[in-house]
Amino acid sequence: WSGDAVWEQGQQFNTLREASRSLVQFDGGDAGRDLFTPKKFYGQVINDASDMASLLASFRSQVFLLPEGVNAALPFFVECFGKRLTVALPPNAVAGQVLNVWISNNVLTASLGMMVQGQMTFLGPASVQEMFDQ
């Protein structure tokens, strides 16, 4: 039923690390909801990601709900994508609105929005920068 089988010599590795580096790794999704939906990893960035850079998706997004007492005049601090970020909110930002943060090929962008009848409505851009330890 599978046709003529042709067996090739398998590749051998000296260590498990060598074998792991030759594999294409992915997240298979949530079998309880998504069946099998392979995709790149969206998790936190590992400090020494030199061997694992291909595992991380080039585009990732994160959504934050602005909390009660948020002050648009002050920097808003968030952590995502394995980075500590500071966001300059638009002056009209208030509690209950949604901050969308994206990273694409290591470029950060952000915007403010709100949900209206189940749809995200764009309210304005936000400035986002990575915080570096001094």
Secondary structure, DSSP 8 states (H G I E B T S, - for coil): -------------SSHHHHHHTS---B---TTTTSS--B-B-S---TT-TTTGGGB-SEEEEEEE--TT--TTS-EEEEETTEEEEEE--TT--TT-EEEEEEETTEEEEEEEEEETTEEEEEEEEEEEE----
